[in-house]
Structure formats: structure tokens, C-alpha cells
Amino acid sequence: RWQRIVHNDLENVFPGLLVAWAALFSPASVNVHCVCIIAFTGARVLHTVTYAKERQPGRAIMWCIAAVSALVMCINGCIGVL
């Protein structure tokens, strides 16, 4: 189980961090960027906990929060560039 947890984290955390770092250079709103980073980090930590404890739908909810946070960071960065 822990091997699957680690693989899942590697598949999702790295792209999220790339988006966070890329959007950091030109965010349209610094506050939105900060909230999204906190939400992404918290959701990924809670996703790992809920995955380890086999809790559904908490795991899916945390994954969705992290994915939406990364998407909002990407949009915020793109708007900042424009």
C-alpha cells in the first residue's frame, strides 16, 4: 500500500510544484497564489493520510482540492503574464 502511496505522490506532487514555481514568477494575485499553495499542500498531506487509512470519499475529495488548486495557480499565472 505504501508503495502505491509514494507512486501517487510522485505522480501528482511534482507537476503541482512545477505549476506553483512557474506561476510564482508572474501571478495576477499574490494572495490567490498563496492560498492555492497552502490548499495544495494541505490537500496532498491529507490525501496521503486518507489513502493510508483507506478512507473514501476523503481521499477523492483531497485529490480534487489539490487538482483544483493547481489549476487555479496555472490560471492565475497565465493571467499574470497577460
Secondary structure, DSSP 4 states (H G I P E B T S, - for coil): -HHHHHHHHHHHHHHHHHHHHHHHTS-S-HHHHHHHHHHHHHHHHHHHHHHHTT-TTHHHHHHHHHHHHHHHHHHHHHHHH-
